[in-house]
Amino acid sequence: MSWVNCEEVDFNIFLFAERFQIKQMFRDGDSEEWFRNLGIALNHNPAVKWYFTLKCPDRAKFIEKVAADHAEKVSPEEVRKAEIFVMKDCCDFVTYAHPEYMLQTNGWWVMRESDKAHFFEVMDFKNKIVLDVGSGTGRLAFAAAEKAAWVYASEPVDTLREFMRDKIEREGIKNMRIVDGVVLNLPYPDDTFDIVMSGDVVGDEWDAEIAELTRVCKSGGWLLDFPSSGEDEDGANDELIERGWEAMGYYKHRKQIFK
C-alpha cells in the first residue's frame, strides 16, 4: 500500500521518526534487501543515522552495523533509489509526519458525514467516558467528542498528537485530552472507560491487544472497532467474530465487556 508519493519526499523526513518506529525498522530477521537499502540510505544521510542512534540507543549498535555492512560506493541515482525503497516500505511512518497531507490525500483519515451517522448508530456516546486508541488525526475521537462527556485520544506519534492539540485549541473543544500511548500499554488504570474504541489498530497481536483494551474498559462497557478501510457493507472480521465480537456492517464491530 502506498499512501504518499515517496519520490517527492526528502529522506530527512525520518528525523520525525518515533523510537518505536525506529525499533521496527531495525529488527532481526528482516531481508538482506531491506538492510542493504537502509544501510546505503543511512550512509548518505548522516543526520538521520545520528538521530536514529540518539533516539533509539538500544538499537545503536545494530544501526551502526547495518550502515557499516553496506558502506559501498554507489552512484547518486542508486542512493536515491535506496532512499525511495526504504520510504515506500515505511510509507505509514512518512505519512504520519504530515497530518495535513494525510487529510488532503487519503480519505481514510476523514470522517465523512455518512460515516459519522453510522458511527453514532453503532454506539451511544452520550455522556460516556471514551478512549480512542491509535487516534491518528482524531477521526473517531473528534466525532465522539460531539456527544461524549470526555474523550481521551491515545496516540504514539508526536506529530499526530500535536495536530490534534492544535485542532482542539482552534475549535475550542473542551472535552478532549491527548496522551502518548500504544495499544499494548495504555496509560490508564483498570476499569476506567465506558467505551474503548480503535480503528486500523488491532490486528498484529489479537489476544494481547484486545486484552489491554478490555483491561481499561469498565464492566458493562463496550469495545468498538471502527476501521476506515472497509468497503464491503456486509463484511465481518473473522478474528473478531471468533473472539465474541458482533459485526455491525461495513467492517464495524463491537463487544460488550463483563468482568
C-alpha positions in Angstrom: 0.0 0.0 0.0 1.4 3.4 -0.9 -0.1 6.4 1.0 2.3 9.0 -0.4 4.5 9.6 -3.4 7.9 8.9 -1.9 9.7 10.2 -5.0 8.7 13.7 -3.8 9.8 13.2 -0.2 13.2 14.0 1.3 14.8 11.2 3.3 15.2 13.6 6.2 11.5 13.0 6.9 12.9 10.3 9.2 14.1 13.0 11.5 10.5 12.9 12.7 10.6 9.2 13.5 9.5 7.9 16.9 11.5 5.5 18.9 9.0 2.6 18.4 9.2 3.2 14.6 13.0 3.0 14.6 12.9 -0.2 16.5 10.5 -1.6 13.9 13.0 -0.6 11.2 15.9 -2.4 12.8 14.5 -5.9 13.6 16.4 -9.2 13.4 15.1 -11.3 10.6 14.3 -8.7 8.0 15.5 -9.3 4.5 19.0 -8.6 3.2 17.4 -6.4 0.5 15.8 -4.2 3.2 19.1 -3.8 5.2 21.2 -3.1 2.1 18.9 -0.3 1.0 18.6 1.0 4.6 22.4 0.9 5.0 23.0 2.8 1.8 20.4 5.4 2.7 21.9 5.9 6.2 25.5 6.2 4.9 24.4 9.1 2.7 22.2 10.7 5.3 24.4 11.0 8.3 21.9 13.3 10.2 19.3 10.6 10.0 21.8 7.9 11.1 22.8 10.1 14.1 19.2 10.8 15.0 18.3 7.1 14.9 21.2 6.1 17.3 20.4 9.0 19.6 16.6 8.4 19.7 16.9 4.6 20.0 20.1 3.8 21.9 19.1 0.2 22.4 19.4 -0.3 18.6 22.5 1.9 18.2 25.0 -0.9 17.7 22.6 -2.6 15.2 22.2 0.7 13.3 25.9 1.2 13.1 26.4 -2.4 11.9 23.8 -2.0 9.1 25.5 1.1 7.9 29.0 -0.4 8.1 27.9 -3.6 6.3 26.7 -1.5 3.4 29.3 1.3 3.2 29.7 0.6 -0.5 30.4 3.1 -3.3 27.2 3.8 -5.2 26.0 6.5 -7.6 23.7 9.3 -6.6 20.9 7.6 -8.6 21.4 4.4 -6.6 21.3 6.3 -3.3 18.0 7.9 -4.2 16.7 4.5 -5.3 17.6 3.1 -1.9 16.0 6.1 -0.1 12.8 5.6 -2.0 12.8 1.8 -1.3 13.0 2.5 2.4 10.4 5.2 2.4 7.9 3.1 0.4 8.4 0.2 2.8 7.7 2.7 5.7 5.1 4.8 3.9 2.9 5.0 7.0 5.8 6.5 9.0 6.4 9.0 6.2 2.7 9.9 6.1 2.3 10.3 9.8 4.9 13.2 9.7 2.4 15.3 7.7 -1.1 15.1 9.2 -2.3 17.9 6.9 -1.2 15.9 3.9 -2.9 12.9 5.2 -6.3 14.7 5.3 -5.8 16.1 1.7 -4.7 12.9 0.0 -6.2 10.0 1.9 -9.9 9.8 2.6 -9.3 7.1 5.2 -8.4 9.8 7.7 -11.5 11.9 7.2 -14.8 11.2 9.0 -17.5 11.8 6.3 -21.0 12.8 7.4 -22.3 9.4 6.2 -19.6 7.6 8.3 -20.5 9.8 11.3 -24.2 8.9 11.1 -23.3 5.2 11.1 -20.8 5.7 13.9 -23.5 7.1 16.1 -25.9 4.3 15.2 -23.3 1.7 16.3 -22.8 3.2 19.7 -24.5 5.6 22.1 -21.8 8.1 23.1 -24.0 10.5 25.1 -22.3 11.4 28.5 -19.8 8.5 28.2 -16.1 8.5 29.1 -14.3 7.3 25.9 -10.8 6.2 25.0 -9.7 6.2 21.4 -6.6 4.1 20.8 -4.3 5.0 18.0 -6.2 8.1 17.2 -4.1 9.3 14.3 -5.6 12.6 13.1 -8.5 12.1 15.6 -11.1 10.8 13.0 -13.0 8.9 15.7 -12.1 10.9 18.7 -13.4 14.3 17.4 -16.7 12.7 16.3 -17.2 11.0 19.7 -16.5 14.3 21.4 -19.6 15.8 19.9 -21.7 13.6 22.3 -19.4 12.1 24.9 -18.7 13.6 28.4 -14.9 13.1 27.8 -12.8 11.7 25.1 -9.1 10.6 25.6 -7.1 10.2 22.5 -4.1 7.9 22.8 -1.5 8.2 20.0 2.2 7.3 20.0 3.2 9.6 17.1 4.1 13.1 18.3 3.2 15.0 15.1 -0.3 13.5 15.2 -0.7 14.4 18.9 0.3 18.0 18.1 -2.1 18.0 15.2 -5.0 17.0 17.4 -4.0 19.5 20.1 -3.9 22.3 17.5 -7.4 21.4 16.3 -8.7 21.2 19.9 -7.4 24.7 20.5 -8.5 26.1 17.2 -12.1 24.8 17.6 -12.4 25.4 21.3 -13.1 21.8 22.2 -13.3 21.4 25.9 -13.9 17.7 26.5 -10.8 16.1 24.8 -7.4 15.2 26.1 -4.4 13.9 24.1 -1.9 11.3 25.5 1.0 9.3 24.4 0.3 5.5 24.4 0.4 2.3 22.4 -2.3 -0.4 22.2 -0.3 -2.9 24.2 0.5 -0.5 27.0 -2.3 2.1 27.6 -1.5 4.7 30.3 -4.7 4.2 32.3 -5.8 2.1 35.3 -8.1 -0.8 35.0 -11.9 -0.2 34.5 -11.6 3.4 33.5 -13.7 3.9 30.4 -17.3 3.3 29.3 -16.2 2.9 25.6 -12.8 1.9 24.3 -12.5 2.2 20.5 -10.0 2.0 17.8 -9.7 2.0 14.0 -7.0 0.2 12.0 -5.1 -0.6 15.1 -5.9 -4.1 16.4 -4.5 -7.0 14.4 -0.8 -7.5 15.0 -1.3 -9.4 18.3 -5.0 -10.0 18.5 -5.3 -11.5 22.0 -2.8 -9.3 23.7 -4.2 -6.1 22.2 -7.8 -7.0 22.9 -6.8 -7.9 26.5 -5.3 -4.4 27.0 -8.4 -2.8 25.6 -10.5 -4.9 27.9 -8.4 -4.1 30.9 -9.2 -0.4 30.8 -12.8 -0.9 29.9 -15.4 -0.9 32.7 -17.6 -3.9 33.3 -20.7 -3.4 31.2 -18.7 -1.1 28.8 -18.0 -1.6 25.2 -15.1 -2.2 22.8 -15.6 -0.7 19.4 -13.6 -1.5 16.2 -14.3 1.1 13.6 -11.7 0.8 10.8 -11.5 3.3 7.9 -10.7 1.0 5.0 -13.6 -1.5 4.8 -15.7 -1.3 1.6 -18.0 -4.3 1.9 -21.1 -3.3 3.8 -21.7 -6.9 4.9 -18.0 -7.5 5.8 -17.0 -9.1 9.1 -13.6 -9.8 10.6 -13.3 -13.5 11.4 -10.7 -12.9 14.0 -13.0 -10.6 16.0 -16.1 -12.8 15.4 -14.2 -15.8 16.8 -13.5 -13.7 19.9 -17.1 -12.8 20.6 -17.4 -9.5 18.8 -20.6 -8.5 17.0 -20.5 -7.4 13.3 -22.3 -4.2 12.8 -21.9 -3.9 9.0 -19.3 -2.1 6.9 -16.5 -3.8 8.8 -17.6 -2.3 12.1 -17.6 -4.5 15.3 -18.4 -4.1 18.9 -18.3 -6.2 22.1 -19.7 -5.6 25.5 -17.4 -6.4 28.4 -18.5 -8.1 31.6 -16.0 -8.7 34.4 
